[in-house]
Amino acid sequence: MFTLDPYAARSCPLKVHNAFHPGMVKPDAPIGTSRFPGSAEFAASVYERILAGSASVADLRGLLGQPGEVQEQACLAALAEGTDVVLAGLLPRDWEAHRSGRPDLLVRDPAGGYVPGIIRYQRVVDSRGDDLPFVWSALGDLPRRHRTTGWRYRWHWRWANALQLTHLWRMLGAIGQQAASGPWAVVVGNDEVGADGLRATWLDLTEPAAPPAPAQVDRFAAAPDHVPPVSSLDRYDHEFALRVDLAERAAAADPDDPPLMHPVVSYECSYCTWWPRCRAELDDDDLSLRISKSPLDHHEIAALRDAGVTTVQELAGSDLDALLPGYLPHVAHRPGAEERLRLAYRRSRLLADGIQLERTSHGPIAVPSAPLEIDIDVETSRDDRVYLWGFWVSDGNGGGRYHEFSSFTELDDAGERELARRAMSWLHDFVGDSDALVFHYSDYEVVRLQRLAADDDALMQWAVDFAGSHFVDLFRAVRQHFFGAGGLGLKVVATAGAGFHWRDDDPGGLNSMRWFEEAVHAPTEDARAQARTRVLEYNEDDVKATWQLRRWLREIT
């Protein structure tokens, strides 16, 4: 008898395999920060707002650590009493269906029964210009649903959340507590939706909005280029059945039996405790390990391995036209599968030759210039707040100086806007009436200015207008003239092309988010000061890299 948790159907199947194969020994959990620093604090703040609302609440967090049977009985009692919202209730294990789970929320349906809910420290909605319905609840009154338009759940990015919720929905069915209104679920993200701030977003688990699994695509074989999405219920049932079968087959193996499947690198590897074991099984030239930009997914890699192509060298040396007819039928789940493979093939050719950056044009590259040139780069926290505006002011003689405006605190809307105003006030006064250009890489800084500018704020409106006429996006020039084996991010292009090197051993936007959290929340002042210095040096190197990049582009003939 065994159970799988709500993450099983949405995450790497190798985790299930390794957990049940008797020959696999799980490595010690890595020591370090949590996967998503700040998520626990965010969840606690959501719980506080729910508890402060008008709905009746059973807060079962205090039972954590008690025997499972005690927690399950407490959850069942809260449901039987018709409590509006149950926090952190442990649902009874469904041994027959192999399910276990603890939803963050259980929300009562006025018509009877409950829907499951989860809290996520991530954006879960986007603004929309259509009239599709958007169903939401206030955190203080979760059972009461409201309908509006103008917003939409981020199905393209967050569909896996719905698989987790479907698992919990199935568990409610096993105890006769599914909502009478049908398969719905709730997600609370960190988006501030309109003027009302945080809201709970309702998901219809029957809505065909999730991508189909590869095996589910077979039903659309007659029209492989027009594969429609499936419901969360369909995708979950398919994925969970595969995990259950895999667990049973792995458990039946002898300890000395070889693994039933082999690792494929994915985004999950960066925080998975099985990674050391998986890495040891991978060739250093493995395709999934080396191609990190637009990577091929698990099924695409498996199809190539079945065709005898495992490494970058092997793909680079392949006859692609001969490979495609046998490959494409196995990857019909991916739109544009042929183009994706051709792109991976192109990257493999470069990597095999040790080339990171390939010039795709000839002649000089036009980069505008001005008597006063400034480079700009911002840093954002994990909750998508700009806490640092950095500038490099060129002196025109091969040098320059760094200016920064930062706030190493947890910013709210007003604090983020005030910091932006400080930075733009300096820029406004500094450029004056001079002929100045401000260089950046991608449109991120411009988008942030537009988002932070209020209609009644003359300074920020000036900044938006100034950006429209005096900001220069170097990424546009790079994209027109280069192709990168690892993409065309600033780190790749400035290093491989302009020869710039960051002082930090592990520079990157995601890392800077972690450093910011350490700068704000580390337990000692010394640790916080070190993190602040690391962030500021990283940002300074970012703007200096942009400066170095434009100088290099101008030198190309």
C-alpha positions, 0 to 999 in steps of 0.5 A: 500500500502506498500513496503519492502526494499532490505534486507527483502528477505535475513533477518529474516522474523520475522522482517517483521511480527513485522513491520506490526503486529499492536500489535507489538511496536518496541523497541527503537534502542540500543545506541552504535556503528554501526553494522559494524564500519568502513563500512561507511569509507570504502564505502566513500573510494570506492566512492572516487576512483570511482569519481577519475576514467574515468567514468562519475558519478552522485553523489546523496549522497548530496540529502539524506534528501530531499523528496523521490520524489526529490531523485527519479527524480534525479535518473531517470534523471541520468539514462536517461542521460546515466551516467556511474555510479550513486552513492546512487540513490533512485529508484522509489518505485514499489508500485504494486510489494511492492519494495523500494530500494537505491542501492549503485551503478547503473552501465551502461551496454554499450548495454543499461540499468543498473545493481545494485551494493552494497559496502560491508566491507567484503571479497567477493572473494576467490582464486581458482585453476580452470579455471572458469571465474571471471568477474571484473571491476576497480573501476575507470571504472566500466562499463568496464568488464574484464574476468580472472580466479583464483578467485571466488565470495564467494557464500557459505558465501555471497549468501545473498548479491545476494538476495539484488541485485536481489531485486534491479534488479527487481526494475530496470525492473519496470522502464525499465532500466534493463541491456540489457546484462541480470541479472548481479550485482556488489559487491565491497568488501574489498578484494585486488584481486591480484596486482590491489587491490580493484575490483568490482566483477560481479555476474550472477544472473542466475547462480545456486549458491545459496542454495535453500529455504526449500520449494524449496527442495520439487521439489527434493524429489526423490533425497533429498541427491543431492539437487542442488543450485538455481539461485539468481533470483529463491531464491529471488522470493521465499523468497520475495513472502513469505515476502509479504504474511507475511506482508499482513497477519500480517497487517490484524491481530487485535492488540490483536491477537497473533503473527503469528510466534515465534522467533528463535535465529540467528546471526541477533539477536545480532544487531536487534532492535526487540531482546528485544521483541523476547528474552522475548518470548523465554524460557530460555532453548530454543534450539535456544538460548542455542545451539550456536555451529553449531546451528540449523536453523530456519526451523530445529527449527520449525520442532522440535517445531512442534514435541513438542521439544522446549527446551534443556531438551526436546531434551535431553530427546527425543527418537531420533530414534523415532523423526527422521522419522517425522523430516527429511522430513521437513529439506531436505534443509539441507545436513546432517540434521540427523547428525546435529540433532544428534550433537545438541542432544549430546550437549543438553545432556551435557547442561542438565547435566551442562557439558561444556567439555566432555572427549572422550578418556582415559589416558594421553594426549601427549603434547611435551615440551622443555626447552624454551616454548613460547605461541603466539596469534594474534589479527586482525582488522575487515578488516583482518589485524594483528595489534597485535602479543602477546607472553607469555614466560614461566619461567619454574617455574609457571610464565612468562612474556608478550611481544607484538608488536602492531600498533594501526593504520589502517595498509596497506599491508606494515604496516602489514608486517613490524609489523610481521617482528618486531615480528618475528625479536624478536622471531628469536633473542630470541630463537637463537639456543635453543631448543624452542617450540611455542604453539598456538591454531588452525592454525591461526598464522601459516596461517598468517605467510605464507600469510605475507611471501614474497619470497625475505624476509629471515626473514619471510621465516625463520619464516615460516620454524620455525613455520613448525618445532617448532610450536605446535597447541594445538587445535589438541590435544584438538580435539582428546580428548574432545567434547564441548557443546559450541564447542572447542574454546579456551575460552570454553576449557581453562575455563571449563577444565583448570580453566582459567578466562579472566579479561574482562567481555566479552572476544572474537575475535569479541569484540576485533575488536570493541576495536581496532576500539575504540583504533584508532578512539575514539574521546578522547585520554583517550577513545583510551588509555582505549581501547588499554589497554583493547585489550592488556590485552585481548591478554595477557590473551589469551596467558596465557590461552594457557600456562595454557591449555598446563599445564593442558593437561600434568597433565591429567592421 
